[in-house]
Amino acid sequence: MTETPLGTVVEIDDRTVLVTGQELDVAREQPDVGHALVHRAGDTLVLVDTGVTEAFRAALKGAVDRVGPWSRLLLLTTHGHTDHVGNNDLVDELAAERGVPAEHWVPARDLEQMAHPVAYWEHAFAGIAGVAPLPAPPSLSAKKIVSLFQPLHPFGATTRTYEERPLERLLLGPARMTGWSFADGAVRVLRSQGHTAGHVVVHLADTGLVHLGDEANGGCGAMPDADQLKLHTVLGAVATAAADGAVTTVTQAHDATVRRGADAVAHLDELLAQGVALQEAALDITAGHEPVAPERFVDDITRRLAEIGGGGPNPNPVFTGMMSVNLLAEIGLRPDRGQDDRPWSRPAQEDPAPVAGMPHGVALLPAAAAMVGWKLRGRDR
């Protein structure tokens, strides 16, 4: 994350500002806070994410009048991670204070982690138990990390999912994408789903800005629900649109730099190059060394990350371990017997065993009973 004090207001244009968050520091019990975008589209105030902590809430609330007068309120959540959704009920507070209508939209595929963040992080940490150093078992580590992100109010009175709206075909310059439009088309939400299963990016069509959220966190996603192909696809689409001139400005959630024109294209190309270099490094490290000891792979990839970059906004052994597991899976390796801390190797390429058709003889009796039960439950409809 670009170092700026929490709550710094970065002016982008006369109706758009970025309110900056902060980096994660577990030792100091400091949560990371994603940057939030504030924009006015006509008479609509658009908030993109709300961060977390009371201090950031106050800063965000103080920035809403920096972009001109408004009489409607629209909150768009890019994804469900705790550092982006903690103050989502701010939309209700502002609407009540100003007496204005409000909307809040979130990705449907991230609802589960928003409601149950400890379970989400426990799953993430379980994937690296024995691979990277965890300060405590996954369940305790998850509770510790989520405890930093308080108060946590991801849902408000007007919260609904994007997917409740009809899906639209949208153009981002030469790129064909899908998503949803708001504020008479001045604001568009584009499905990306790289950093998390539900992640979206926001296009302010009236100013030519794309806010990437956490899709620009590095060349390889770290979370278990990350999709490397989708992550690289959206970065490529935005880079193409920026080179075409359809996108003029690019911002992201853990870097306060506002990139324009050729600088934006170069930055996105660098992220894509990092993704390619990380996979090349993974192949080089594992070549001739199968089965691969995951803890040794983490040590090797950590050294390569120092050369390549692309380690994300909060580089630390835990996130590097999560990224390493994803890299191993991306090049086709799998843990032996399903345990992530076991050696990883490429699955055997064996033809499947022959499968018998309908059972005969004695085996017919349990099959017949199963069929009767299936029909009685009405499952054959």
NORNOR-V315765 format. One line per field, one symbol per residue. burial: b if it has 24 or more other ideal C-beta (glycine too) atoms within 12 Angstrom, else e. A space follows every 10 residues. Layout:
burial=???
//
This chain:
burial=beeeebbbbb ebbebbbbbb bbbbebeeee bbbbbbbbbb bbebbbbbbb bbbebbbebb bebbebbeeb ebbbbbbbbb bbbbbbbbbb bbbbbeeeee ebbbbbbbbb bebbeebbeb bbbbbbbbbe bbebeeebee bbebbbebbe bbbbbbebbb bbeeeeeeeb ebbebebbbb bbbeebbbbb bbbbbbbbbb bbbbbbbbbb bbbbbbbbbb bbbbbbbbeb bbbbbbbbbb bbbeebbbbb bbbbbbbbbe eeebbebbbe bbebbebbbb bbbebbeeee ebbbbebbeb bbebbeebeb bbbbbbbbbb bbbbbbbbbb bebbbeeeeb bebbeeeeee eeeeeeeeee eeeeeeeeee eeeeeeeeee e
//
